[in-house]
Amino acid sequence: TVFEAIIITTKRKSSKEFKQKFAIYDEGFEYGSQLPDLFLKGSYCYIVFFFFLLCFISQTLLQHLVTTITDKFLPNYGLLMLWASLANAIPITFWTIAFMMSNPITYRTAMEQIDAAMKKQGIKSLLTLEDLQQMPYVKWCILEAMRLRAPGAITRKVVQPIKLQNYIIPSGDLLMMSPYWAHRNPEYFPNPEEFRPERWEQADLVKNAFLEGFVAFGGGKYQCPGRWYAIMELHMFVALILYKYEFTLLDSLPKPVSFMPFYQCHLQHEQYLVWSFHPI
Ligand code: HEM
């Protein structure tokens, strides 16, 4: 329906119709936050499996969705896949390059690894897993940019009362956790405001383990199923774009917004900050 809504406005039909279509889309958007079970059963391995399968049968994930899902939420699933795969990956790419540019030593270290890996293989525009393994520093830069510019809040609805410290959070409330603030806990990230890719040396990335306290991809059953794919595509993209283009920073880095919603009313739960919301 969102696509219909866009088409309608470009045809200059009435804004009333646009509003109606938009209301339908908006109402259904929350269903877009749930992938069909088919994609999530067990673990995120299924989604990886599907990516491989789809490559094999030459269909994109969206084409596959369109041909296999027949319920009315199809546009929502499609929108989710478009949104989830781009909305975070694009800003993180921007921030990775911006942080690297504003730290000349970081930039030089990364470029040394990129140049060495590219020249050794004589590669111009293709990267293999082996090439990526020769540039771990670039991956650390991406994860460090993600730590500092992680998505604002991750939400869960309370389905049965839960005790947090001295509070009983009733069912129906929304619980929100902020990766932004979790990533500024000096216990897990010393000098948290500093862009220090080296801190990722401690993470066992070969075994797909992040640093403790890193929650940019959420957690539990509904954490981001695209996380390892995202890191790999960012790794490839950042390495290739830095190899092919020379960047110059024209302005100093913008500071993150000073106001983070609900900053004052948090509970400290284990290492995370958690908020609870009452529906009114
Ligand atoms: C840097 C890139 C990315 C970041 C930071 C990111 C982050 C997140 C976060 C925080 C969530 C919510 C997790 C939760 O509620 O616990 C999420 C959900 C999701 N992500 Fe990502 N993501 C990224 C890239 C991707 C990519 C490339 C894909 C697909 C190819 C993807 C697919 C999804 C999907 C489908 C969900 C919804 C899962 C569900 O509700 O069950 N993401 N992502």
Residues whose N, C-alpha, C, O or C-beta is under 5 A from the ligand:
A	BS01	HEM	S33 Q34 L35 A84 S85 N88 A89 I92 P151 I154 T155 A216 F217 G218 G219 Y222 Q223 C224 P225 G226 A230
